[in-house]
Amino acid sequence: MKVINKEEMPQSSTSPELEEKLKTLQKKIDNYQFRFDSALSVVGSEFIRPLTSIKGYAGLLESGFPEMGSKEKRYFSKIEEAVNDIESLVEIYIRMLSVKKSAQLVGEMKKVRFCDFVDQVIGRYCENPEKIVNEVDRNIPPVTLRKKYLEVALGNLVSNAEKFGGNSTPPGVTAALSGDDKTGNNEKILIINVYDYGAGIPRDMKEKVFLPFYRVDPSDSKCGLGLGLSMAADAVSFINGKIDLQSVPGVGTTLVLSVPVVVQDTPAD
């Protein structure tokens, strides 16, 4: 839905009646915009509040057992790490749902060694990470990118590949740098392919799968809420990237991400 700016309203010879209708319509749009944004803020705070409580109580439990062994301390550390991840994802998703998609890029730029980054994403988002093949060339130089947004996009794609990729041949990830540096700032396009050998997606559903809550097979318990591809597409759009779906029913599916990065001459941290 496009929100009509007041500057975009017709300035030509319109009748007073039509002009009044346009003003009324604009007021309704502004009102719904405010209510929608307010609802997003409330939803976000309602998610964050119990997560903050969990962190607080976990901290109290940890401080109450000074003689804990290294294993127990590691468990508490994992709880805190997981809660922090959920908080970050909630904040990002709330921002993605906003009708006003700001042109300003958000999220901190991070330098990464991309092959290692893919390993981390697979380990975090997949139940059986050992079954996902990381075929990213380890000779790709370090790149600077908006790490959290790409993690959300890539994480949802590898998770989908694991769920729907079939059982005979494992899904995987490839990547390559493409294009010349046209800015003089070492800016290039990173092409990432997430592929599987599952049932594939019918031609008439290829556009729909990027819609929130759309599921190819609602009866399939693995389908979840139908937010994975929608979140991936939104995350990629926020970093000025593109996502393309290539699928053949009965053969498999490949999701192609094209994201701008800055190639670094120095090693990643």
ROSE-338030 format. One record per residue: x, y, z of N, C-alpha, C in turn. Coordinates in steps of 0.2 Angstrom, whole numbers, plus 2048, in hexadecimal, padded with zeros to 3 digits. Layout:
% ROSE-338030
XYZXYZXYZ/...
//
This chain:
% ROSE-338030
8047FA800800800800804806800/80380B7FC8078117FB8038167FF/80681A80480381F807804825803/7FE8298027FE82F7FE801835802/8068387FF80983E802804844800/8048498057FF84E8038028527FD/8098527FC80C8557F680A8527F0/80884B7F08068487EA7FF8487E8/7FB84C7EC7F484C7EB7F38517E5/7EE84F7E07ED8537DA7EC85B7DC/7F085F7D87EF8667D87EC8697D3/7EA8657CE7E68687C87DF86A7CA/7DB86C7C57D586E7C67D08697C8/7D08687CF7CB8637D17C58667D5/7C08637D57BA8667D87BA8667DF/7B786B7E37B886B7EA7B58647ED/7B18617EA7AE85B7ED7B48557ED/7B78557E77BC8507E67C28527EB/7C48587EB7C985A7F07C88587F7/7C28597F97C08588007C0850801/7BE84C7FC7BF8457FD7C68437FD/7CA8467F97D18447FA7D4846801/7D284C8037D584D80A7D284980F/7CC84680F7C98428137CD83B813/7CE83980D7D283380C7D983380F/7DC83980E7E383A8117E3839818/7DE83C81B7DD83C8227DC835825/7D88318217D782A8237DE826823/7E282781D7E882481C7ED826822/7ED82C8247F282F8297F082B830/7E982B8317E78288377E8820837/7E781D8327E98168327F0815833/7F481982F7FC8198307FE819837/7FB81E83B7FD8208427FB81A846/7F58178457F28118497F780B848/7F980A8417FD80483F803805843/80780B84280D80C84580D80B84D/80780D85080780D857806806859/8028028558017FB8578087F7856/80C7F98518127F58518177F7857/8167FD85981A7FF85F8187FB865/8117FA86680F7F686C8117EF86B/8107EC8658127E58648197E4866/81D7E88638257E88658267E886C/8237ED8708247ED8778227E787B/81C7E48788197DF87C81E7D887B/8217D88758267D387582C7D4879/82F7DA8798357DB87C8347DB884/82E7DD88682E7DD88E82F7D6891/82B7D088F82D7CA8928347C7891/8377C988B83E7C788A8427CB88F/8417D18908457D48958447D189C/83E7CF89E83D7CB8A48417C58A4/8417C189F8457BB89F84C7BC8A0/84F7C189D8567C389E8577C58A5/8537C98A88547CB8AF8547C58B4/84F7C18B384E7BB8B78547B68B6/8567B58B085C7B18AF8627B48B2/8637BA8B28687BD8B68687BC8BD/8627BD8C08617BC8C78637B48C9/8617B08C58627A98C686A7A78C6/86D7AB8C18747AA8C08787AC8C6/8767B28C98797B58CE8787B28D5/8727AE8D58717AA8DB8747A48DC/8787A28D687C79B8D788379D8D5/8877A08DA88E7A18D889279B8D7/8907968D98947908D989278C8D2/88F78F8CE88D78B8C88937898C4/8937838C18987818BC8987848B6/89D7838B289D7868AB8987848A6/89577E8A788F77C8A38897808A4/8887818AB8827858AD88278C8AA/88878F8AB88A7968A98897968A2/88B79189E88A791897882791895/87E78E89987778E897874795898/87679889E87379F89F8767A3899/87C7A389787F7A789287B7A688B/87979F88A87579E88486E7A1884/86B7A188A8647A488B8657AB889/86A7AE88C86A7B688B86B7B7884/8707B38808717B487986B7B3875/8677AE8778617AD87385C7B2874/85B7B587A8567BA87B8587C1877/85F7C28778627C88748607C786C/8617C186A85F7C08628587C2861/8547BF86584C7C086484B7C7865/84E7CB86984C7D286A84E7D6863/8547D48618567D785A8527D6855/84F7CF85484B7CD84F8447D184F/8427D185583B7D585683C7DC854/8417DF8568427E68548427E784D/8467E38498477E38428407E183F/83C7DC8418367DB83E8317E083F/8317E384582C7E984682D7EE841/8347F08408367F583B8347F3834/8357EC8328337EA82C82B7EB82A/8277EA82F8207EA82E81D7F182D/8227F682F81F7FD82E81D7FF827/81880282781680582081B80A81D/81E80E82182381381F82A80F81F/82B80D81983280981883780F816/83A81181B83F81781B844815816/84681A81284C81880D853818810/85381B81785981B81A85B81381D/86181181B86380B81D86480B825/86280582886380582F8677FE830/86A7FE83686E7F88388757FA837/8797F783C8807F983C8847F5837/8897F883388D7F582E8927F0832/8937EA82F8987E683389C7E382D/8A37E282F8A77DF82A8A77D782C/8A67D38278A67CC8288AA7C8823/8AC7C28258AE7BD8208A87B981E/8A67B981889F7B781789E7B0818/8A37AC8168A37A48178A17A381E/8A57A68238A47A582A89D7A882C/89B7AD8298947B082B88F7AB829/88F7A882388A7A382188A79D826/89079B82889079582D88C797833/88D79E83688A7A083C8827A083B/8807A28358797A383487679C833/87979783087779183087678D837/87B78F83B87B78C84187678F846/87479584586F798849868797847/86779684086079583E85E78E83C/86278A83B86078383986177E83F/85C77983F85C77484486176F843/86376E83D86976983C86E76C837/87277183A87677583587B771831/87D76B83488176783087F76482A/87876582987576282387476881D/87776E81F87777381A87E774817/87F77481188577480E88777C80C/88D77E81088F78580F895784809/8937868038977867FD89A78D7FC/89A79280089C7987FF8A47987FF/8A779B7F98AE79B7F88B179F7FE/8B679B8018B979E8078BE7A4805/8C07A47FE8C47A97FC8C17B07FB/8BA7B07FC8B77B77FB8B97BC800/8BC7C27FE8BF7C68038BA7C8808/8BC7CB80E8B77CE8138B37D3810/8AC7D38128A87D980F8A47DC815/8A37E281489F7E68198987E6817/8937E581B88C7E581A8887E6820/8817E781F87D7E782587B7E0827/87F7DE82C87F7D782E8787D5830/8757D883586F7D68388697D4833/8697D982E8637D88298657D2824/86B7D282286D7CC81E86C7C5822/86E7C682886D7C082C8657BD82D/8617C282E85A7C182E8587BE827/85A7C18218587BE81B85B7B781A/8617B781A8657B08198627AB81E/8617AD82485F7A88298587A5827/8547A982584D7A682384D7A281D/8527A381985379F812856799814/85B79881885E79281985978E81E/85679182285178D82684B78A822/84978E81D84478B818847785814/84D78681285178180E85177B812/85377B81885377581C84C77281D/84777681E84077381F83E770819/83F77381383B77180D84076E807/84676D80984B76B80484B764802/84776080484775980384C755807/84D74F80685174B80A857747807/85774780085C7437FD8637487FC/86274E7FA8687527F98677587FD/86C75A80186C75F80686C766802/86876B80586877280286F775804/87077B80187677E802876786800/87C78980187D7908008837917FC/8837957F78897977F388979F7F3/88E7A27F188F7A97F18957AB7ED/8947B17E98997B47E58987BB7E5/89E7BF7E489E7C67E389D7C77DB/8997CC7D98977CD7D28977D57D1/8997D67CB8997DD7C989F7E17CB/8A17E67C78A67EB7C88A57F07CD/8AA7F37D08A97F87D48A87FF7D1/8A28017D18A08077CD8A080D7D1/8A280D7D78A28137DC8A98157DE/8AD8107DD8B48127DF8B58117E7/8B080E7EA8B080C7F18B08057F3/8B28017EE8B27F97EE8AB7F67EF/8A67FA7ED89F7F77EE89E7F27E8/89B7EC7EA8997E77E58937E47E7/8907DF7E388A7DC7E588C7D57E7/88A7D27EC88B7CC7EF8857C77ED/8867C27E98807BE7E68817B87EB/87B7B67EE87A7B17F38757AC7F0/8767A67EF8717A17ED87079C7F3/86A79B7F58687967FA8637917F6/86678B7F58627867F18607807F5/85B77D7F28597767F58567727EF/85576C7F18527677EC84B7647EE/8477697F18417677F383B7677EE/8357677F08307677EB82F76C7E7/8327727E88327787E482B77C7E5/82A7817E28257867E28217877DC/81B7867DB8177867D581878E7D2/81878E7CC8197957C981479A7CB/80D7987CC80879D7CE80979F7D5/80E79C7D980E79E7E08157A27E1/8197A37DC8207A67DD81F7AD7E0/81A7B17DE81A7B77E18177B77E8/8127B37E980E7B37EF8127B17F5/8187AD7F481B7AA7FA81F7B07FD/8207B57FB8237BB7FE81E7BF802/8177BD8028127C18068127BE80D/8127C38128117C181980C7BC81A/80D7B681E8087B18208067AD81A/8097AD8148077A980F80B7A280F/80779D80F80B79680F809792809/80E78F80680C78B800808785801/80978280780477C80980277D810/7FD7818117FB7828187FA77C81D/7F977681A7F877081E7FF76D820/80477081D80B76D81F80D771826/80E76D82B81076F831817773831/81B77182C82277482C82177C829/81B77E82781B78482381B78A828/81A78982F81A78E833815794832/81779A83381279F8328127A282B/8177A08278177A382181B7AA820/81F7AB8258227B282582A7B2823/82D7AC8228347AB8218367AF81A/8337AE8158357B180E8337B980F/82D7BA81282B7C18128307C5816/8337C281C8387C682083E7C681C/8407C18188467C18148467C780F/8407C780C8407CC8068407D3809/83D7D480F83D7DB8128447DD814/8477D881784E7D981A8537DB814/8527D780F8567D98098557E0806/84E7E180684C7E880384F7EE807/8507ED80E8537F281285A7F3811/85E7EE80E8657EF80D8667F0805/8617F38028617F47FA8637EE7F6/8617E87F98627E27F585C7E07F1/85D7DA7EE8577D77EA8577CF7EC/8517CC7EB8507C57EC84C7C27E6/84F7BD7E484C7BA7DE84A7B27DF/8457B07DD8437A97DF8437A57D8/8477A07D884779B7D28457947D4/8407927D283D78B7D483A7877CE/83B7817CF83877C7CA8357767CE/82E7767CE82B7707D282E76A7D0/82F7667D683275F7D583A75F7D4/83D7657D48447667D38477697D9/84576F7DA8487737E084777A7DF/84A77E7E48497857E484F7887E6/85178E7E38567927E48547997E6/85679C7EB8557A37ED85B7A77EC/85B7AC7E88617B07E68617B77E9/8667B87EE8667BF7F186C7C37EE/86A7C97EC86F7CE7E98707D37EE/8757D47F28767D97F787C7DD7F6/87C7E47F68827E87F68867E77FC/88D7E77FB8927E68008987EA7FE/89C7EC8038A27EF8028A87EA803/8AC7E97FE8B17E47FF8B77E7802/8BA7E48078BF7E680C8C67E380A/8CB7E780A8D27E58098D57E280F/8D27E38158D57E181C8D07DB81E/8D37D68228D07D18258CA7D3829/8C47CF8298BF7D082E8C17CF835/8BD7D28398BE7D28418BD7CB843/
//
